[in-house]
Amino acid sequence: MAGKITKVLVANRGEIALRVMRALRELEIPSVAVYSEADREAAHVLFANEAVCIGPAPSTESYLRIDKILDAVRKTGADAVHPGYGFLSENSAFARALRDAGIGFIGPGPEAMEMMGNKLTARAAMIAAGVRVIPGSDGALGDPQEALRLSREIGFPVMLKAAAGGGGKGMRVVRDESEMASALEATQAEAAKAFADSAVFVEKYIEKPRHIEIQVLADRQGNAVYLGERECSIQRRHQKVVEESPSPIVDEAMRREMGEMAVMVAKACDYESAGTVEFMVDAHRDFYFLEMNTRLQVEHPVTELTYNVDLVKLQIAVAGGEALPFRQDELVPHGWAMEFRIYAEDPATDFLPSTGKILRLREPGGPGIRHDSGIYEKYDVPIFYDPLLSKLVVYGQTRVEVIQRARRAFTEFVIAGIRTNIPFHQWLLRQPAFEKGDFDTHFIDTHFRPEYLKQDEALPFVALAAATLAYHQHGRRMNFAGLQAFSRRPSKWKLAARKEAVTRRQS
């Protein structure tokens, strides 16, 4: 699509749908929400200019149905679709279906998605482009003996990975030769179940790795830039929990080298729109291409704050055929930002999911605080989707100031009625190693235990007793104040006498 975009359907839900719609409202472009029956009263539905129900609660019958989303586009007259992240955001068939229907896709072309969506294809393309990759196999492995031979050459430990994988699924560390056969079989089975593709390859496993990614942006005129790095090493089960920009270990020279390599990746697949190139960094600060996410990332706000840009608006501009509004030398980071993902899960019980009604919501505010949210008071959190509720993003001039502000913000943050991981973030912000920036992707597994957050069993009863006492004290004060006011009130006889006296004087 080229030309002015006049109406956008947002093919997503929750906080990211609301985030995109806010950018559209500022641009005075009408927005269309799609929703499942479970999301009928969701915040993004209430915020949009129009809303279309696309099916039952399961995402396979609603948010993942290309045909239903296309019907909603036609019904509402939208001329472009923003996919957010997750769901169909990296589905090349969806992008191609929109293009065939003459509808704009606010994201990259299907060809770039296909090249980067399969890790083996992406790996081969990056090797051809001269991008540094982690040592490993050039193709899928099915024979345990071949996997074993290659692993011996690389050196144990190694990582088995699903070729079509993502989201931390289809990955298994193999530390010893005796584990290879069973690990390969298990990884192939997991890959087939999760991605309908059992292809698995092997890579050298990097000890004490850090996960650092580079934000890239490219237009249709052949321009491509990088907007610094994001540190994403605080993870649980390969899922990011806290992100920050810049990274505590990246200096200007390393940022430039990583950024230039990320631009090479983008140009190698003729990329357009916003995308993210992910790198694995070892203990010596050597980095290797990991994968490319061909969409907007959950953690994009930290880049927006440190570079003073709006990535969603830039995506919309590129989709409309506009060139990037800046050159690489004009992009200079300022300050520091951290994002804390707020999940509906209980960290005191090994992060078990938590659903139900939000009985009370108090959002933090003040200098340097941004809260990207998809919830409101009395909202019922459904069980069908990702547990991400919102993202608390904190900005300051230094990392120390950001940590101080984040601590303060979490003392103000209240979500009652369901369990959230807010107590985990409060714990994390007090850890000396985190304060010093001394961590890797195994930090949570190594340092955190659920019992650190368990409350004294008597605490709820103490709180109830205190609340009851406060209630009765308040009642006594109100009754006493009422008696005083009543005792000071003149009688009706006195009022009548005063009225008679006033009448006589007037006469």
LONU-762418 format. One record per residue (C-alpha): x negated, y negated, z. Coordinates in steps of 0.02 Angstrom, whole numbers, padded with zeros to 5 digits, always signed. Layout:
! LONU-762418
XYZ/...
This chain:
! LONU-762418
+00000+00000+00000/-00060-00177-00036/+00025-00340+00007/+00121-00411+00152/+00194-00288+00276/+00371-00336+00326/+00431-00198+00443/+00334-00061+00536/+00395+00103+00606/+00291+00161+00753/+00281+00350+00747/+00238+00375+00930/+00299+00350+01107/+00243+00286+01278/+00113+00153+01310/+00032+00160+01137/+00198+00132+01049/+00230-00018+01160/+00052-00082+01131/+00076-00077+00942/+00247-00159+00953/+00178-00304+01054/+00051-00339+00917/+00191-00331+00788/+00298-00453+00888/+00154-00577+00895/+00138-00561+00706/+00328-00583+00692/+00344-00415+00604/+00500-00315+00654/+00466-00147+00736/+00559+00019+00727/+00548+00148+00867/+00577+00333+00846/+00623+00436+00996/+00672+00609+01052/+00829+00642+01154/+00720+00647+01311/+00653+00472+01273/+00820+00387+01244/+00786+00262+01385/+00597+00249+01363/+00515+00078+01368/+00462+00079+01185/+00642+00114+01131/+00708-00034+01231/+00571-00150+01166/+00585-00115+00979/+00695-00212+00858/+00774-00049+00799/+00769+00130+00860/+00809+00298+00779/+00832+00465+00868/+00734+00600+00776/+00777+00757+00872/+00773+00859+01033/+00642+00841+01170/+00508+00963+01107/+00383+00868+01001/+00386+01006+00870/+00568+00960+00840/+00546+00771+00846/+00380+00677+00850/+00290+00807+00744/+00427+00819+00611/+00363+00729+00456/+00531+00747+00368/+00628+00665+00510/+00507+00520+00522/+00518+00493+00334/+00708+00492+00348/+00694+00359+00486/+00581+00254+00375/+00705+00260+00232/+00854+00228+00345/+00777+00071+00422/+00687+00003+00269/+00516+00002+00351/+00375-00020+00226/+00233+00042+00338/+00202+00165+00480/+00082+00151+00626/+00046+00323+00700/-00035+00271+00865/-00142+00414+00931/-00097+00597+00953/+00053+00677+00867/+00034+00645+00678/-00102+00512+00689/-00236+00625+00611/-00121+00731+00504/-00175+00712+00323/-00013+00789+00259/+00084+00650+00347/-00027+00513+00274/-00011+00590+00101/+00178+00607+00114/+00193+00423+00157/+00080+00373+00013/+00179+00481-00109/+00338+00395-00048/+00262+00222-00075/+00255+00186+00112/+00102+00107+00192/+00002+00204+00322/-00087+00095+00450/-00241+00204+00459/-00366+00291+00345/-00327+00387+00187/-00288+00573+00192/-00453+00616+00108/-00555+00541+00250/-00445+00632+00376/-00474+00798+00289/-00661+00774+00279/-00680+00726+00462/-00539+00834+00532/-00634+00997+00509/-00793+00999+00611/-00887+01110+00487/-00839+01001+00339/-00886+00845+00436/-01050+00921+00492/-01100+00966+00314/-01052+00792+00251/-01152+00707+00388/-01307+00813+00355/-01294+00765+00171/-01279+00580+00220/-01434+00589+00330/-01342+00577+00496/-01422+00665+00644/-01319+00813+00704/-01337+00938+00847/-01436+01093+00793/-01317+01235+00751/-01237+01344+00618/-01195+01278+00445/-01037+01382+00430/-00909+01483+00524/-00968+01636+00620/-00868+01795+00635/-01001+01925+00672/-01065+01928+00853/-01235+01989+00792/-01253+01842+00674/-01198+01723+00812/-01324+01804+00927/-01466+01790+00801/-01432+01606+00770/-01414+01570+00956/-01585+01646+00988/-01660+01531+00856/-01575+01377+00931/-01606+01432+01110/-01481+01466+01248/-01369+01393+01313/-01258+01365+01160/-01082+01301+01133/-00952+01395+01031/-00829+01275+00948/-00669+01292+00848/-00699+01218+00674/-00526+01139+00673/-00531+01095+00858/-00501+00937+00955/-00443+00875+01124/-00567+00985+01216/-00485+01147+01157/-00576+01293+01077/-00743+01263+01163/-00846+01384+01266/-01023+01378+01337/-01127+01536+01317/-01279+01542+01431/-01337+01721+01405/-01346+01848+01263/-01235+01969+01359/-01091+01843+01353/-01091+01816+01164/-00974+01953+01101/-00834+01921+01226/-00854+01731+01215/-00843+01733+01025/-00686+01840+01028/-00603+01730+01159/-00646+01568+01068/-00582+01636+00901/-00418+01687+00984/-00399+01517+01067/-00437+01427+00904/-00310+01530+00807/-00175+01495+00937/-00210+01308+00955/-00253+01262+00775/-00195+01408+00666/-00376+01427+00613/-00493+01553+00697/-00653+01484+00620/-00788+01457+00752/-00965+01389+00741/-01110+01374+00862/-01210+01222+00921/-01351+01194+01042/-01277+01154+01213/-01347+00993+01283/-01378+00996+01470/-01321+00842+01569/-01242+00761+01416/-01164+00590+01404/-01020+00558+01286/-01040+00390+01200/-00937+00330+01053/-00948+00186+00930/-00798+00087+00870/-00801+00058+00681/-00689-00046+00570/-00684-00041+00380/-00580-00122+00243/-00537-00078+00064/-00666-00198-00005/-00809-00088+00054/-00852-00186+00212/-00885-00090+00371/-00943-00147+00544/-00969-00074+00717/-00903-00153+00877/-01019-00082+01007/-01007+00074+01112/-00892+00149+01242/-00956+00259+01382/-00835+00407+01398/-00930+00529+01508/-00809+00532+01655/-00706+00680+01595/-00603+00822+01664/-00588+00981+01560/-00660+00887+01410/-00526+00753+01427/-00579+00573+01460/-00521+00492+01621/-00622+00330+01634/-00704+00233+01492/-00811+00076+01492/-00897-00043+01375/-01042-00067+01365/-01127+00092+01425/-01245+00080+01575/-01382+00171+01478/-01371+00084+01308/-01485-00063+01269/-01477-00176+01116/-01598-00070+01012/-01502+00091+01048/-01335+00003+01014/-01397-00056+00845/-01463+00116+00797/-01304+00205+00850/-01195+00073+00768/-01287+00082+00602/-01273+00271+00603/-01085+00256+00640/-01065+00141+00490/-01157+00271+00384/-01028+00399+00442/-00883+00284+00395/-00953+00247+00223/-00990+00431+00190/-00803+00468+00197/-00743+00305+00115/-00659+00257+00278/-00538+00113+00303/-00452+00049+00460/-00510+00074+00640/-00601+00234+00683/-00720+00303+00812/-00883+00397+00789/-00926+00504+00940/-01103+00549+00992/-01178+00667+01119/-01325+00591+01212/-01454+00696+01304/-01556+00657+01460/-01691+00577+01351/-01564+00459+01270/-01577+00550+01104/-01407+00551+01019/-01320+00665+00895/-01163+00650+00790/-01020+00746+00870/-00862+00703+00772/-00758+00560+00704/-00584+00516+00766/-00488+00448+00618/-00367+00343+00720/-00353+00215+00858/-00424+00280+01022/-00337+00280+01191/-00483+00178+01258/-00481+00042+01124/-00437-00097+01250/-00612-00102+01326/-00683-00145+01154/-00548-00275+01128/-00597-00362+01289/-00786-00359+01265/-00775-00414+01082/-00622-00527+01096/-00528-00441+00954/-00358-00360+00928/-00390-00193+00845/-00207-00159+00809/-00187-00325+00718/-00346-00289+00621/-00278-00119+00571/-00119-00202+00507/-00220-00332+00410/-00328-00198+00328/-00173-00095+00283/-00104-00251+00199/-00259-00265+00090/-00351-00402+00185/-00540-00403+00205/-00623-00399+00375/-00629-00575+00449/-00808-00561+00515/-00982-00499+00473/-01088-00384+00580/-01200-00525+00643/-01046-00617+00708/-00997-00475+00824/-01078-00502+00993/-01014-00420+01153/-00978-00521+01310/-00946-00458+01486/-00896-00284+01542/-00734-00185+01539/-00671-00021+01612/-00514+00078+01575/-00434+00194+01703/-00308+00317+01634/-00157+00334+01748/-00089+00510+01736/+00067+00589+01812/-00032+00723+01902/-00087+00760+02080/-00277+00759+02103/-00257+00832+02278/-00185+00993+02203/-00309+01017+02060/-00221+00886+01951/-00057+00982+01936/+00071+00887+01829/+00201+00783+01919/+00369+00730+01848/+00523+00643+01915/+00594+00469+01938/+00482+00320+01973/+00566+00248+02127/+00452+00099+02146/+00325+00016+02032/+00209-00126+02081/+00082-00170+01947/-00083-00254+01990/-00123-00427+01927/-00246-00568+01947/-00405-00615+01853/-00472-00488+01730/-00327-00364+01744/-00234-00289+01597/-00104-00151+01616/-00049-00060+01458/+00104+00034+01518/+00247+00139+01453/+00344+00151+01616/+00461+00049+01726/+00549+00065+01893/+00685+00200+01893/+00609+00279+01736/+00617+00470+01730/+00449+00543+01678/+00486+00687+01559/+00399+00856+01566/+00381+00877+01378/+00235+00763+01336/+00061+00708+01383/+00058+00649+01566/-00024+00481+01525/+00085+00344+01603/-00021+00189+01579/-00197+00119+01571/-00270-00003+01695/-00403-00105+01606/-00519-00217+01707/-00633-00352+01636/-00773-00453+01716/-00939-00533+01678/-01040-00389+01752/-01015-00206+01794/-01025-00247+01979/-00885-00375+01962/-00777-00251+01864/-00796-00119+02000/-00752-00246+02134/-00598-00303+02037/-00545-00125+02003/-00554-00082+02189/-00446-00233+02228/-00323-00193+02087/-00296-00016+02148/-00250-00080+02322/-00106-00173+02237/-00054-00031+02121/+00099+00067+02181/+00190+00206+02088/+00311+00293+02207/+00422+00442+02173/+00293+00546+02078/+00111+00592+02107/-00023+00504+02006/-00212+00506+01996/-00228+00331+02072/-00308+00407+02230/-00439+00490+02121/-00488+00323+02042/-00500+00246+02215/-00617+00388+02267/-00721+00371+02108/-00748+00184+02130/-00830+00217+02299/-00955+00347+02237/-01136+00284+02241/-01185+00382+02085/-01042+00305+01986/-01085+00131+02049/-01263+00155+01986/-01205+00224+01818/-01290+00390+01856/-01170+00520+01786/-01137+00640+01642/-00987+00736+01574/-00994+00857+01722/-00979+00722+01855/-00802+00767+01911/-00836+00954+01915/-00996+00925+02015/-00941+00791+02138/-00752+00797+02161/-00652+00916+02270/-00462+00904+02291/-00477+00912+02481/-00564+00743+02478/-00393+00666+02446/-00282+00773+02556/-00192+00671+02686/-00169+00715+02868/-00009+00821+02876/+00056+00710+03016/+00038+00552+02912/+00211+00559+02828/+00294+00581+02998/+00193+00437+03071/+00245+00329+02924/+00427+00379+02948/+00421+00339+03133/+00340+00171+03098/+00471+00129+02967/+00612+00177+03086/+00539+00071+03225/+00516-00077+03108/+00696-00058+03049/+00766-00063+03226/+00654-00208+03276/+00712-00304+03124/+00893-00265+03169/+00870-00327+03348/+00791-00488+03285/+00934-00516+03165/+01064-00483+03301/+00976-00599+03424/+00963-00735+03292/+01147-00713+03254/+01195-00729+03438/+01090-00886+03454/+01170-00961+03301/+01341-00915+03366/+01305-00989+03537/+01250-01153+03456/+01404-01162+03346/+01533-01290+03414/+01705-01223+03460/+01857-01258+03353/+01925-01370+03492/+01772-01482+03481/+01782-01486+03291/+01964-01535+03299/+01928-01673+03426/+01787-01743+03318/+01901-01743+03166/+02035-01838+03266/+01907-01965+03326/+01845-01998+03149/+02024-02022+03088/+02061-02152+03225/+01904-02252+03185/+01947-02255+03001/+02122-02318+03039/
